[in-house]
């Protein structure tokens, strides 16, 4: 449906987007994920026609959109601040874009009711938007974006102004709504949990470049670089060298660790510098002084409850601080031996 080809853009002489290319298929929700300043919102504005690229193309069903006005693209855009009119009712806000299109009054009323029903706000039609909660205002903005029946929906940090509990609730609502509507969607966020909850396809941006893309579970399971791993919250990263390839064994500051057999790329070579990633869930308690492969020893520095388990900070005998998740609490100061599952150890490219 949508093709973005080799988009370049600079800001104040500095590159902001560097050859960005991706596609959005029919009915697909694509998430642009990355830290602030990675170019996500600028890319969205270029697709919408609000900004021009210095190089590259935006195509819809094969047609180049260069020179096509914003309103003629028939794309819906929803901003983080919602941009609602405080002096208008919910229904009037949703109807605004339809009136700008010059639709008959009866058609406007029908589409407003249809859009509000989609977001479960039909009974709020005559309320002022200033009387609504943040989550309700978010749904009004979404209804306004849906009412013109856009060919493509673009959401720029739509949950960014809400607290975490409401974000989690509305992210589930949004995913269901987007799939039911069948409208191809580009969703911009800096929050990886939000992206994982909503996206069919993830595009991770860093310093204006696509550093990895794919289904959310695949990106999480196999981060392409140490930077991607850190951004996804995987911080147990160690310098390492390849000792053997089959099986994959890595020389690390913790000793020799055996990694997942499916991890090594064909290019790994004995002696090659890599980065070892130890997943937080890879650890299990082992008997003290255990000598089995992948055993590490240390002292528990801190323990926090994280809902799915207990996150502990372990200082190893070599002075490294590593974070692991266990299903039970352990008191700080406790000496602990952990056994690491090879499937939770990955080899990534070496850090520069």
C-alpha distance (Angstrom), angle and dihedral (degrees) to the residues before:
residue distance angle dihedral
X1 . . .
X2 3.82 . .
X3 3.79 124.8 .
X4 3.80 123.6 -172.0
X5 3.80 111.2 -166.8
X6 3.81 127.2 -166.9
X7 3.82 97.9 -37.3
X8 3.81 116.2 -169.9
X9 3.79 126.5 -175.8
X10 3.80 134.2 162.0
X11 3.79 132.0 -163.5
X12 3.81 123.1 -153.7
X13 3.78 89.5 -14.5
X14 3.80 94.6 -51.9
X15 3.84 122.8 110.3
X16 3.81 111.1 -108.0
X17 3.83 101.8 168.9
X18 3.79 118.8 26.1
X19 3.79 114.8 -167.3
X20 3.81 99.2 -41.0
X21 3.82 115.4 -172.7
X22 3.80 131.0 170.3
X23 3.81 142.7 130.7
X24 3.80 136.4 -129.1
X25 3.80 116.1 -149.6
X26 3.82 126.4 -151.0
X27 3.80 111.4 -72.0
X28 3.83 92.5 2.4
X29 3.79 127.2 134.9
X30 3.80 110.0 -145.3
X31 3.79 117.2 -170.1
X32 3.80 122.4 -152.0
X33 3.80 102.9 -153.0
X34 3.78 127.1 -176.2
X35 3.80 146.0 109.6
X36 3.79 123.8 -74.1
X37 3.79 110.9 -71.7
X38 3.80 95.7 28.0
X39 3.83 91.7 115.9
X40 3.82 100.3 -106.0
X41 3.81 98.6 131.7
X42 3.82 93.3 41.0
X43 3.79 89.4 53.4
X44 3.80 89.7 51.4
X45 3.81 91.5 50.9
X46 3.81 90.6 50.7
X47 3.81 90.8 52.3
X48 3.81 89.7 48.2
X49 3.82 91.1 50.6
X50 3.81 94.4 -116.1
X51 3.81 90.9 117.3
X52 3.79 133.2 26.9
X53 3.81 123.5 -127.6
X54 3.78 119.4 -129.2
X55 3.79 88.7 -136.5
X56 3.79 136.9 2.8
X57 3.81 139.8 47.1
X58 3.78 140.6 -92.3
X59 3.81 111.8 -155.0
X60 3.80 132.0 -174.0
X61 3.80 114.2 -159.1
X62 3.80 88.0 -20.1
X63 3.83 96.2 -49.8
X64 3.81 117.6 120.9
X65 3.82 109.0 -124.8
X66 3.82 95.0 -156.4
X67 3.79 106.4 131.0
X68 3.83 93.6 14.1
X69 3.82 109.4 127.8
X70 3.80 120.6 -120.4
X71 3.81 95.3 -108.9
X72 3.80 92.4 46.0
X73 3.81 92.3 57.6
X74 3.82 89.7 66.9
X75 3.79 92.4 -144.6
X76 3.80 120.3 147.1
X77 3.81 117.3 -135.5
X78 3.80 126.3 -168.2
X79 3.80 120.0 -172.4
X80 3.80 129.9 -151.0
X81 3.82 92.9 -111.6
X82 3.86 90.1 48.7
X83 3.87 91.1 -135.7
X84 3.81 92.1 -132.4
X85 3.81 121.6 169.7
X86 3.83 106.1 -113.5
X87 3.83 93.7 -158.8
X88 3.81 93.2 55.6
X89 3.79 131.7 76.3
X90 3.79 123.8 -113.0
X91 3.80 91.5 -99.5
X92 3.82 92.3 47.5
X93 3.79 90.9 51.7
X94 3.80 91.8 51.1
X95 3.81 91.1 45.8
X96 3.81 95.2 51.0
X97 3.81 97.9 90.0
X98 3.80 91.6 42.6
X99 3.81 91.2 54.4
X100 3.80 89.4 50.6
X101 3.81 87.0 56.9
X102 3.80 89.9 54.7
X103 3.81 95.6 -122.8
X104 3.84 119.4 167.5
X105 3.81 115.3 -90.7
X106 3.82 93.5 -114.4
X107 3.81 91.8 51.2
X108 3.82 90.6 49.1
X109 3.80 91.6 51.2
X110 3.80 91.4 49.0
X111 3.80 94.0 49.3
X112 3.82 92.8 45.6
X113 3.79 90.7 53.2
X114 3.80 91.0 46.1
X115 3.83 93.0 49.8
X116 3.82 93.7 46.7
X117 3.80 90.5 48.8
X118 3.82 89.3 54.0
X119 3.80 91.4 57.3
X120 3.83 94.7 39.0
X121 3.81 94.6 -112.5
X122 3.80 102.9 112.1
X123 3.83 92.2 120.1
X124 3.83 90.4 52.4
X125 3.82 94.8 61.1
X126 3.82 96.4 112.4
X127 3.78 98.6 39.9
X128 3.78 122.2 105.3
X129 3.78 111.7 -110.8
X130 3.82 90.1 -127.3
X131 3.82 88.0 66.9
X132 3.81 92.6 58.7
X133 3.80 130.9 91.6
X134 3.80 121.3 -112.7
X135 3.79 91.8 -99.9
X136 3.81 92.0 49.6
X137 3.81 91.3 49.3
X138 3.78 88.7 51.2
X139 3.78 90.1 55.4
X140 3.82 91.4 48.0
X141 3.81 89.5 54.5
X142 3.79 89.4 48.6
X143 3.82 91.5 50.0
X144 3.81 89.5 50.9
X145 3.82 90.0 52.6
X146 3.81 91.8 48.2
X147 3.82 98.2 44.6
X148 3.85 96.4 78.4
X149 3.84 88.3 53.3
X150 3.81 94.9 -122.8
X151 3.78 122.5 -152.9
X152 3.82 88.8 -136.3
X153 3.79 129.6 20.5
X154 3.82 120.6 -149.1
X155 3.81 120.6 -168.3
X156 3.82 118.3 -170.3
X157 3.84 110.6 -159.3
X158 3.84 89.9 -41.6
X159 3.83 93.9 174.8
X160 3.81 97.5 37.9
X161 3.81 95.8 105.8
X162 3.81 95.0 51.1
X163 3.80 130.5 88.3
X164 3.81 118.8 -103.0
X165 3.81 97.5 -102.3
X166 3.82 91.6 52.0
X167 3.80 91.5 44.0
X168 3.80 90.9 55.5
X169 3.81 91.7 47.9
X170 3.79 94.4 47.4
X171 3.81 94.6 43.2
X172 3.81 89.0 62.2
X173 3.81 89.6 46.6
X174 3.82 91.0 49.4
X175 3.80 94.7 49.6
X176 3.81 91.4 52.1
X177 3.80 92.4 45.3
X178 3.80 94.3 48.7
X179 3.79 93.0 49.1
X180 3.80 91.9 47.5
X181 3.81 92.4 48.7
X182 3.81 93.1 50.2
X183 3.81 90.3 -147.4
X184 3.82 113.0 143.9
X185 3.79 107.1 -117.5
X186 3.80 139.6 -163.0
X187 3.79 110.8 -156.3
X188 3.82 121.0 -168.0
X189 3.81 121.6 -157.7
X190 3.81 142.5 142.6
X191 3.84 91.9 -150.7
X192 3.81 113.3 93.9
X193 3.83 94.4 -162.8
X194 3.80 89.8 54.9
X195 3.80 90.7 47.2
X196 3.81 92.6 49.7
X197 3.82 90.5 50.1
X198 3.81 95.6 51.5
X199 3.81 111.4 24.6
X200 3.78 129.1 93.6
X201 3.81 88.3 -175.0
X202 3.80 127.1 22.6
X203 3.81 126.4 -150.2
X204 3.79 112.7 -170.9
X205 3.82 115.8 -156.3
X206 3.79 127.5 -163.2
X207 3.80 125.1 173.0
X208 3.79 91.4 -14.2
X209 3.79 97.0 -51.1
X210 3.79 135.5 101.1
X211 3.82 104.0 -113.6
X212 3.83 96.8 175.2
X213 3.79 140.3 -7.7
X214 3.78 138.1 -178.7
X215 3.81 141.3 94.2
X216 3.84 110.7 -27.1
X217 3.81 94.3 -114.8
X218 3.80 91.9 50.8
X219 3.81 93.0 49.2
X220 3.81 91.1 49.9
X221 3.80 93.4 45.0
X222 3.81 94.2 49.5
X223 3.82 113.3 23.3
X224 3.79 108.5 -166.8
X225 3.82 97.7 -140.4
X226 3.81 140.8 12.0
X227 3.82 88.6 -104.1
X228 3.81 91.0 57.0
X229 3.80 90.3 48.5
X230 3.81 92.2 52.0
X231 3.79 92.4 46.6
X232 3.80 89.2 53.4
X233 3.81 90.3 52.6
X234 3.82 96.7 -101.2
X235 3.79 101.4 132.4
X236 3.83 104.1 158.7
X237 3.81 95.1 103.0
X238 3.79 122.9 152.9
X239 3.81 133.6 -179.6
X240 3.79 108.6 -112.3
X241 3.78 146.0 167.2
X242 3.78 128.1 -140.1
X243 3.81 109.5 -108.6
X244 3.82 96.1 174.9
X245 3.79 135.1 -3.2
X246 3.82 104.1 -151.6
X247 2.96 100.1 64.0
X248 3.79 96.9 17.1
X249 3.80 108.8 -123.8
X250 3.78 122.7 176.6
X251 3.80 129.9 -157.5
X252 3.82 106.0 -137.4
X253 3.82 138.1 162.3
X254 3.83 84.8 -95.8
X255 3.79 92.7 55.8
X256 3.79 129.2 -104.6
X257 3.82 112.7 -16.0
X258 3.78 125.3 -171.4
X259 3.81 112.8 -139.4
X260 3.80 134.3 -157.4
X261 3.82 110.9 -64.7
X262 3.81 92.3 -132.5
X263 3.81 92.9 51.1
X264 3.82 104.9 81.7
X265 3.75 117.2 91.8
X266 3.84 114.6 -138.8
X267 3.81 88.4 -105.7
X268 3.83 96.6 62.8
X269 3.79 108.9 117.1
X270 3.79 131.8 -171.0
X271 3.80 108.9 -91.6
X272 3.80 94.0 20.1
X273 3.81 117.7 141.6
X274 3.81 112.7 -119.5
X275 3.80 139.5 156.1
X276 3.80 118.3 -107.6
X277 3.81 115.6 -143.2
X278 3.82 116.7 -158.3
X279 3.80 110.4 -164.1
X280 3.83 115.1 -136.1
X281 3.80 91.4 -124.9
X282 3.81 94.8 50.9
X283 3.82 95.8 86.6
X284 3.81 128.7 93.0
X285 3.83 127.2 174.8
X286 3.79 113.9 -98.2
X287 3.82 132.1 -170.3
X288 3.83 114.1 -81.9
X289 3.82 113.5 -86.7
X290 3.81 90.9 11.9
X291 3.79 111.6 172.8
X292 3.81 98.3 -163.2
X293 3.84 117.3 125.1
X294 3.83 116.6 -79.0
X295 3.81 95.6 20.9
X296 3.81 118.0 145.9
X297 3.80 130.3 -177.1
X298 3.77 130.7 -149.5
X299 3.78 148.7 128.6
X300 3.81 123.2 -89.3
X301 3.81 108.9 -117.6
X302 3.79 100.6 177.3
X303 3.82 140.7 -1.0
X304 3.81 127.9 -159.6
X305 3.79 130.1 -179.9
X306 3.83 111.4 -121.7
X307 3.81 103.3 177.9
X308 3.79 95.0 -113.1
X309 3.81 90.6 55.3
X310 3.79 144.5 -49.9
X311 3.78 119.0 -54.5
X312 3.78 110.7 -148.8
X313 3.78 130.2 -171.6
X314 3.78 111.2 -140.4
X315 3.80 123.9 -164.6
X316 3.78 107.1 -155.4
X317 3.79 126.8 -145.1
X318 3.81 87.9 -101.2
X319 3.82 91.6 56.0
X320 3.83 97.8 -104.7
X321 3.82 118.6 140.5
X322 3.81 112.4 -140.8
X323 3.80 131.4 176.7
X324 3.82 122.7 -138.9
X325 3.80 136.4 169.9
X326 3.81 119.8 -131.2
X327 3.79 130.6 177.6
X328 3.82 93.3 -124.5
X329 3.80 137.0 45.3
X330 3.81 122.4 -101.6
X331 3.79 122.6 -164.6
X332 3.81 117.9 -114.2
X333 3.79 110.4 -104.2
X334 3.81 92.9 36.7
X335 3.81 116.8 135.4
X336 3.78 106.8 -128.8
X337 3.79 137.8 -173.6
X338 3.80 116.2 -156.8
X339 3.79 130.7 -168.5
X340 3.81 114.8 -147.1
X341 3.80 119.7 -144.0
X342 3.84 108.6 -129.4
X343 3.82 90.0 -135.8
X344 3.82 87.6 64.4
X345 3.82 93.5 55.5
X346 3.80 118.0 83.1
X347 3.78 133.3 -178.9
X348 3.82 115.1 -134.4
X349 3.77 131.7 177.4
X350 3.80 115.5 -73.2
X351 3.77 117.2 -94.8
X352 3.79 115.9 -109.8
